[in-house]
Amino acid sequence: MIDVKTEQMEPLDTVKIIGNPSRPTRYRWALQGVGDPAVVLESLTIGGRKWTSVQAVQRFYAAQNVDRRPEPSVTPSHRQREGRAAMRKLAECGVGAGCDGE
């Protein structure tokens, strides 16, 4: 969220953005966002004009570069293989007969 007291406010039309996107692109980013899930460029309307901040642009860049890949799921067959390996290890150790866990 933009804090107008502490952030460097700039009109959306003129704030420095890498690649110098067009005016419609800037407004689309501020209103609809980009990507899936959508990352929206934070903005405020003050006196009928759209404003953002240098810090909001930095947060916008950062949010688009977050690793959103889901964690790999463990399949039932993988879980079974791990269980069998653990059982073999326990059998080798004599299940509590001085096994050091290695």
C-alpha positions in Angstrom: 0.0 0.0 0.0 1.3 3.4 -0.9 2.2 5.7 2.0 2.0 9.2 0.6 3.8 10.6 3.7 7.0 8.5 3.2 7.0 7.4 -0.5 8.2 9.5 -3.5 5.0 10.1 -5.4 5.0 10.5 -9.2 2.2 10.8 -11.8 1.5 7.4 -13.4 2.1 9.0 -16.8 5.6 10.1 -16.0 7.0 7.8 -13.3 10.2 6.1 -14.6 9.5 2.5 -15.4 12.0 0.2 -17.1 11.3 -0.1 -20.8 9.2 3.1 -20.8 5.8 1.4 -21.4 3.0 3.3 -23.1 0.4 5.2 -21.2 -2.3 2.5 -21.8 0.1 -0.2 -20.6 0.8 1.8 -17.3 -3.0 2.2 -16.7 -3.6 -1.5 -17.5 -1.0 -2.5 -14.9 -2.5 -0.1 -12.4 -6.1 -1.2 -13.0 -6.0 -4.9 -14.1 -2.4 -6.0 -13.3 -0.2 -8.4 -15.2 0.2 -12.1 -15.0 -1.7 -14.9 -13.4 -2.3 -14.3 -10.5 -2.4 -10.7 -11.4 0.2 -8.4 -10.0 -1.2 -4.8 -9.8 0.9 -1.7 -9.8 -0.2 0.2 -6.7 -1.8 3.6 -7.5 -3.9 6.4 -6.1 -6.3 8.8 -7.7 -5.6 12.3 -6.5 -7.4 15.3 -8.0 -8.6 13.1 -10.9 -5.1 12.0 -11.8 -3.5 8.6 -11.3 -0.4 8.6 -9.1 2.0 5.9 -8.0 5.3 5.9 -6.2 8.9 4.9 -7.0 8.6 2.4 -4.2 5.4 1.0 -5.6 7.1 0.4 -9.0 9.9 -1.4 -7.1 7.3 -3.6 -5.3 5.6 -4.3 -8.7 8.9 -5.5 -10.2 9.6 -7.7 -7.1 6.1 -9.2 -7.0 6.4 -10.3 -10.6 9.7 -12.1 -9.9 8.6 -14.2 -7.0 9.0 -17.9 -7.5 5.4 -19.1 -7.7 6.1 -22.7 -8.7 4.2 -25.2 -6.5 6.1 -27.4 -4.2 6.6 -30.8 -5.8 4.1 -33.2 -4.4 5.2 -36.6 -3.0 3.5 -39.4 -4.9 2.1 -42.5 -3.0 4.7 -44.7 -4.8 7.5 -42.4 -3.7 6.2 -42.5 -0.1 6.0 -46.3 -0.3 9.7 -46.5 -1.5 10.8 -44.3 1.3 8.9 -46.4 3.8 10.4 -49.6 2.6 13.9 -48.0 2.7 13.3 -46.9 6.3 12.1 -50.4 7.3 15.2 -52.0 5.8 17.4 -49.5 7.7 15.5 -50.3 11.0 16.0 -54.0 10.3 19.7 -53.5 9.7 20.0 -51.7 13.0 18.0 -54.2 14.9 15.3 -51.7 15.7 16.7 -50.0 18.8 19.6 -52.3 19.3 22.2 -49.6 19.4 21.4 -48.0 16.0 23.0 -44.6 15.7 20.5 -43.4 13.0 23.1 -43.3 10.2 
